[in-house]
Amino acid sequence: MLDPAVFKAYDVRGLYPSQLDEEGANAIGRAFVEQFEPRRLAVGHDMRVSSPAMAEALIRGASDAGAEVLELGLVGTEMVYLAVGELELDGGIAVTASHNPKDYTGLKIVRSGALPVGGDSGLLEIRDRALSLPAVSGGQSPGHVRTYDIWPRYVERVLSFVDVAQISPLHVVIDAANGMGGVMLPPVLAQLPIEGERFFFEPDGTFPNHEPNPLLPENREFIVAKTLESKAALGAAFDGDADRCFFVDDTGEFVPGDFVTALLAEAVLEKEPGAKIIYDVRASWAVPETIERAGGIPLMNRVGHAFIKHRMREEDAAFGGEVSGHYYFRDFTQADSGVIPFLLMLELISHKGLELSEILAPFRERYFLTGELNTPVDDVARTLEELEDRFSREGTVGHLDGVSVDAEDWHMNVRPSNTEPLLRLNLEARSEKLMERKRDEALAVIRGGTG
């Protein structure tokens, strides 16, 4: 089964087996090799119930089309990226549906250099080719399939981002959500002096405790409660494929991705003064202002990992961060990682000798954020025009990604969703009262477009 709807802006994702099954995975493996002609590629899979069979079918399709495949086995998505970059492979595919519920399956596809294959970089061509492939592969000689152990290289690489000797014996609560974090973290934690209180580390694709999406408040209830109960220095929650890590401070308060980006940028700049740092158009002023204060060069960019990774190469940026919790590192093949931010946060707290809530206090006292507010609208283009008309006299209007308005004491970005008729509002002001007023004004215009 291969429903064309599973091909999204940045990856392949759909319900198993009604939208995507082993037959579809086989066709995508063949189509990827025929489209990009990689000689060597890596394939790994997450802990979802369907993933081993999906990976096997994908590998068979890719090898039938003539590619040599390095079979990585049960690994996190970022480990596939590392294999592609470090081993100088021509591509890689992670069989994962990331943070989606248990009934989903999916694929994250990259080409040489771990650059993502998305809607505007070959994924639609793979879709068209996969849908039109004959039932039997052509007469190519099958490529060789061999297993490859990326683990030692991975553990060594992520630990290279910190000085383990500088990390204090912090008490940390970790929620792996029965996802890949429970597999990836133990060999890393074994090298650290921290007291890591582990929860839901058993990989289980049925997600018996909660869905592996820490962006949703209901999935953070556990980590918040445990952090407070344990009087931990911080709580860390990972998504399904563990390429994103989310933080709760010592008071149980969630740390927004913008504030994490600012802190990580500061940590990176301490090691590499003057570096360029990429941040996304939705982010708090905390990000560019922290980067400039730390002597770095802030560069605003469109949202989306394909755009961030391309800009990082273009600018030779050391680090990039997105509000959504994706953090990118030049020395990790310009790819995103969930484990490296976790390590940097431990090092940062240890180095400053303060509680995380104390480190964040200056941000929380100065920057007031709405978070991302999503609203379905009937006519996306018309509503964006109405927003621009309404607010253009109050500040500078930008069109880097959706519509942005920058005023002296508040700013906002409104972007359309890639997959549905939604508008996403992110707004910030210098006071809570002003934030609430401008938020309500913007939402009144947006909700006027809901029919």
C-alpha positions in Angstrom: 0.0 0.0 0.0 1.3 3.4 -0.9 -1.1 6.4 -0.5 0.3 9.5 -2.2 -0.8 11.5 0.8 2.0 10.1 3.0 4.5 12.2 1.1 4.8 15.4 3.3 6.9 18.6 3.0 9.9 17.1 4.9 9.3 13.3 5.2 7.1 10.3 4.5 4.5 9.6 7.2 1.1 7.8 7.4 -1.0 5.2 9.0 0.3 1.6 9.0 -0.8 -0.5 7.0 -3.8 1.4 5.5 -1.6 4.3 4.0 1.9 2.8 4.0 3.0 -0.8 4.3 5.9 -3.1 3.4 5.1 -3.1 -0.2 5.1 0.7 -0.2 8.4 0.8 1.7 9.9 -1.5 -0.9 8.7 0.7 -3.7 10.1 3.8 -2.0 13.5 2.1 -1.5 13.7 1.3 -5.2 12.5 4.7 -6.3 15.0 6.5 -4.1 17.9 4.5 -5.6 16.6 5.0 -9.2 16.0 8.7 -8.6 19.3 9.6 -6.8 21.5 6.7 -7.9 23.3 6.3 -4.6 26.0 3.7 -4.6 26.0 3.3 -0.8 23.3 4.2 1.7 22.5 3.6 5.4 19.1 2.3 6.7 18.1 2.3 10.4 14.8 1.9 12.1 13.1 2.9 15.4 11.2 0.8 18.0 7.7 0.9 16.4 6.1 -2.4 16.1 6.0 -2.2 12.3 9.5 -0.7 11.8 11.7 -3.9 11.5 9.5 -5.3 8.7 9.3 -1.9 7.1 13.1 -1.5 7.2 13.6 -5.0 5.8 11.3 -4.3 2.8 12.9 -0.9 2.2 16.4 -2.4 2.2 15.3 -5.1 -0.2 13.9 -2.5 -2.5 17.0 -0.4 -2.4 19.4 -3.3 -2.9 17.3 -4.7 -5.7 17.7 -1.4 -7.5 21.5 -1.8 -7.2 22.6 0.1 -4.1 24.9 -1.2 -1.4 23.1 -0.9 2.0 24.6 -0.5 5.4 22.0 -1.9 7.8 22.3 0.0 11.1 19.5 -1.9 12.9 17.7 -0.2 15.9 19.0 3.3 16.0 17.8 6.9 16.5 17.3 9.1 13.4 20.3 11.3 14.2 22.5 8.1 14.1 21.5 7.6 10.5 22.4 11.2 9.7 25.8 10.7 11.4 26.5 7.5 9.4 25.7 9.2 6.1 27.9 12.2 7.0 30.9 10.5 8.6 31.1 7.5 6.3 30.6 9.7 3.3 27.6 7.7 2.0 25.4 8.8 -0.8 22.2 8.7 1.3 20.3 7.3 4.2 16.8 6.5 5.4 15.5 6.3 8.9 12.3 4.2 9.3 10.4 6.3 11.9 7.2 8.2 12.5 9.0 10.4 15.0 6.5 11.8 17.6 3.3 10.4 15.9 1.0 8.0 17.7 1.6 4.2 17.6 -0.5 3.5 14.5 1.9 5.6 12.3 4.9 4.6 10.2 7.2 6.8 8.2 10.6 7.5 6.6 13.1 10.3 6.9 15.2 10.4 3.8 18.6 12.2 3.3 21.1 12.4 0.5 24.8 12.9 0.6 26.0 15.0 3.5 22.8 14.1 5.4 20.9 16.8 3.5 17.2 16.2 3.7 15.1 15.0 0.8 11.9 17.0 1.0 9.0 18.2 -1.2 11.2 20.7 -3.1 14.4 18.5 -3.2 13.3 15.2 -4.8 10.7 13.7 -2.5 7.8 14.3 -5.0 9.9 12.7 -7.8 10.4 9.7 -5.5 6.7 9.6 -4.9 5.8 9.7 -8.6 8.4 7.0 -9.4 7.4 4.8 -6.5 3.7 4.9 -7.6 4.5 4.0 -11.2 7.1 1.2 -10.6 6.4 -2.2 -12.1 5.8 -5.0 -9.6 9.2 -6.5 -10.3 12.5 -4.6 -10.3 14.4 -4.3 -13.6 17.5 -6.4 -14.4 20.0 -4.6 -12.2 22.5 -6.7 -10.2 21.4 -6.5 -6.5 23.5 -4.4 -4.2 25.2 -6.0 -1.2 23.6 -5.6 2.2 25.8 -5.7 5.3 25.3 -4.7 9.0 27.2 -1.8 10.4 27.7 -0.8 14.0 27.5 3.0 14.2 27.2 3.0 18.0 30.9 3.5 19.1 31.3 6.4 16.7 28.0 7.9 17.7 28.7 7.8 21.5 32.2 9.3 21.0 30.9 12.0 18.7 28.1 13.3 21.0 30.3 13.2 24.1 32.9 15.3 22.2 30.6 18.3 22.4 31.2 18.6 26.2 33.9 18.4 28.8 32.6 15.5 30.9 35.0 16.5 33.7 33.2 19.8 34.0 29.7 18.3 34.5 28.5 18.3 38.1 26.8 15.2 39.8 23.4 16.7 39.0 20.1 14.9 39.8 18.3 14.7 36.5 14.9 13.1 35.6 14.6 11.6 32.1 11.5 10.5 30.3 12.2 8.5 27.1 8.5 7.9 26.4 9.3 4.2 25.5 11.0 5.7 22.4 14.6 5.6 21.0 15.9 7.7 23.9 15.7 4.7 26.1 18.1 2.9 23.7 20.4 5.7 22.8 21.0 7.3 26.3 22.3 4.4 28.4 25.8 4.2 26.8 26.1 8.0 27.0 24.8 8.2 30.6 27.4 5.6 31.6 30.1 8.1 30.8 28.6 10.9 32.9 28.8 11.7 36.7 25.1 12.7 36.9 22.4 10.8 38.8 20.0 10.1 36.0 16.5 9.0 37.2 15.2 7.0 34.2 11.6 6.5 33.2 10.0 4.6 30.3 13.4 3.6 28.9 12.0 0.2 27.6 11.6 0.7 23.8 7.9 -0.2 23.2 6.2 1.0 20.0 2.7 0.7 21.6 3.7 3.7 23.9 1.9 2.2 27.0 2.6 5.3 29.2 2.0 8.3 26.9 2.6 9.4 23.3 6.1 10.4 22.5 5.4 14.1 21.8 6.6 16.4 24.6 5.3 19.4 22.8 1.8 18.5 23.9 1.2 19.6 27.5 -0.6 16.3 28.5 2.6 14.4 27.6 4.7 16.6 29.9 2.6 16.0 33.0 4.7 13.1 34.1 8.1 14.7 33.7 6.8 17.9 35.4 5.5 15.9 38.4 8.6 13.8 38.7 11.0 16.7 38.4 9.2 18.4 41.3 8.8 15.2 43.4 12.5 14.4 43.0 13.7 18.0 43.5 15.7 17.4 40.3 18.0 20.0 38.7 16.0 19.5 35.5 13.7 17.2 33.6 14.5 16.1 30.0 11.8 14.5 27.8 12.6 13.0 24.4 10.3 12.5 21.4 9.8 9.1 19.7 12.9 9.0 17.5 14.9 11.0 20.1 16.1 13.7 17.7 14.4 16.3 19.9 14.9 16.9 23.6 12.6 19.1 25.7 13.4 20.6 29.1 11.6 21.3 32.4 13.4 23.4 34.9 13.8 22.8 38.6 10.5 24.5 39.4 8.6 22.2 36.9 8.2 24.9 34.3 8.5 24.0 30.7 11.4 25.8 28.8 10.3 27.1 25.4 12.4 26.1 22.4 13.5 29.8 21.8 15.0 30.0 25.3 16.7 26.7 24.9 18.1 28.0 21.5 19.5 31.1 23.3 21.1 29.0 26.1 22.7 26.5 23.6 23.9 29.4 21.4 25.6 30.9 24.4 27.2 27.5 25.2 28.4 27.1 21.6 29.8 30.6 21.5 31.8 30.1 24.6 33.7 27.3 22.8 33.7 29.1 19.4 33.7 32.9 19.9 32.3 34.9 17.0 30.5 32.0 15.4 27.4 32.4 13.2 24.2 31.1 14.7 21.0 30.4 12.8 17.6 30.8 14.4 14.1 30.7 12.9 11.7 33.5 12.1 9.3 32.6 15.0 11.9 33.0 17.7 11.9 35.2 20.7 14.1 38.3 20.8 15.9 36.4 23.5 17.8 34.5 20.8 19.4 37.2 18.7 20.0 39.4 21.7 21.7 36.6 23.6 23.8 35.7 20.5 25.0 39.3 20.1 25.7 39.7 23.8 27.9 36.6 23.6 29.8 37.9 20.6 28.1 35.8 17.9 26.4 36.6 14.7 22.7 35.9 14.6 21.1 35.0 11.3 17.3 34.7 11.0 16.0 31.9 8.7 12.9 30.3 7.3 11.4 27.5 9.4 12.1 23.9 8.4 15.1 21.6 8.7 15.8 21.6 4.9 16.2 25.4 4.9 18.2 25.6 8.2 20.6 22.9 7.1 21.2 24.5 3.7 21.8 27.9 5.4 24.2 26.4 7.9 26.4 25.0 5.0 26.1 28.3 3.2 27.2 30.4 6.2 29.4 27.8 7.9 27.3 28.4 11.0 28.3 26.5 14.2 24.8 26.0 15.5 21.1 26.4 14.5 18.0 26.2 16.6 14.3 26.1 16.0 11.4 26.9 18.3 10.0 23.4 17.7 13.0 21.8 19.5 15.2 20.9 16.6 18.8 21.9 17.3 21.5 21.6 14.6 25.3 21.3 15.0 27.9 21.9 12.3 30.2 19.3 13.9 27.4 16.7 13.8 27.2 16.8 10.0 25.0 19.9 10.2 22.3 17.6 11.4 19.8 17.8 14.3 20.4 15.9 17.5 18.4 15.4 20.7 21.2 14.0 22.8 23.8 16.8 22.2 21.4 19.5 23.6 20.9 17.4 26.7 24.6 17.1 27.2 25.2 20.9 26.6 22.4 21.8 29.1 24.1 19.6 31.8 27.4 21.3 31.1 25.8 24.8 31.1 24.1 24.4 34.5 27.3 22.9 36.0 29.4 25.7 34.6 27.1 28.5 35.8 26.6 26.9 39.2 23.0 28.1 39.2 19.6 26.5 39.1 18.1 26.3 35.6 15.2 28.5 36.8 17.7 31.2 37.9 19.5 31.0 34.6 16.2 31.5 32.8 14.8 34.3 35.1 16.2 37.2 33.0 14.5 35.8 29.9 11.2 35.2 31.7 11.3 38.8 33.1 11.9 40.4 29.8 10.4 38.3 27.0 6.7 37.4 27.0 5.7 34.7 24.5 2.4 33.4 23.3 3.9 30.1 22.1 2.5 28.8 18.8 -1.3 29.3 18.4 -2.9 27.3 15.5 -6.2 28.3 14.0 -8.0 26.7 11.0 -8.9 29.3 8.4 -11.0 29.1 5.1 -8.7 31.2 3.0 -5.1 31.3 4.1 -3.9 33.9 1.5 -6.7 36.3 2.2 -6.3 36.1 5.9 -2.6 36.8 5.6 -3.4 39.9 3.5 -5.9 41.1 6.1 -3.2 40.7 8.9 -0.8 42.7 6.8 -3.3 45.4 6.2 -4.3 45.6 9.9 -0.8 45.7 11.3 1.5 47.3 8.6 1.2 50.7 10.2 2.5 49.4 13.5 5.8 48.0 12.4 8.0 46.7 9.6 6.4 43.9 7.6 8.5 41.0 6.4 7.7 38.0 4.1 10.6 35.6 4.8 8.2 33.0 6.0 4.5 33.9 6.0 3.9 37.4 7.4 6.0 39.0 10.1 5.5 42.3 11.8 8.3 43.9 13.8 7.4 46.8 16.1 9.4 48.5 18.8 8.0 46.6 21.7 6.3 43.6 20.1 6.6 41.4 17.1 4.8 38.4 15.5 5.0 35.9 12.8 2.0 34.2 11.1 2.8 31.2 8.9 0.6 28.8 6.9 0.9 25.1 7.7 2.5 22.9 5.1 -0.1 20.2 5.3 -3.5 21.7 6.2 -5.5 25.1 6.1 -4.1 26.4 9.3 -2.3 29.6 10.4 0.3 29.5 13.1 0.7 32.6 15.2 3.8 33.3 17.3 3.9 36.7 19.1 6.1 38.3 21.7 6.1 41.6 23.6 8.2 43.3 26.2 5.3 43.1 28.8 2.8 40.4 29.5 -0.1 42.9 29.2 1.0 44.1 25.8 1.6 40.5 24.6 -2.0 39.5 25.6 -3.5 42.6 23.9 -1.6 42.1 20.6 -2.3 38.4 20.7 -6.0 39.0 21.0 -5.9 41.6 18.2 -4.1 39.2 15.9 -6.4 36.3 16.7 -9.4 38.5 16.1 -8.2 39.0 12.5 -7.3 35.3 12.0 -10.5 34.0 13.5 -12.4 36.4 11.2 -11.1 34.2 8.4 -12.7 31.0 9.8 -15.9 31.4 7.9 
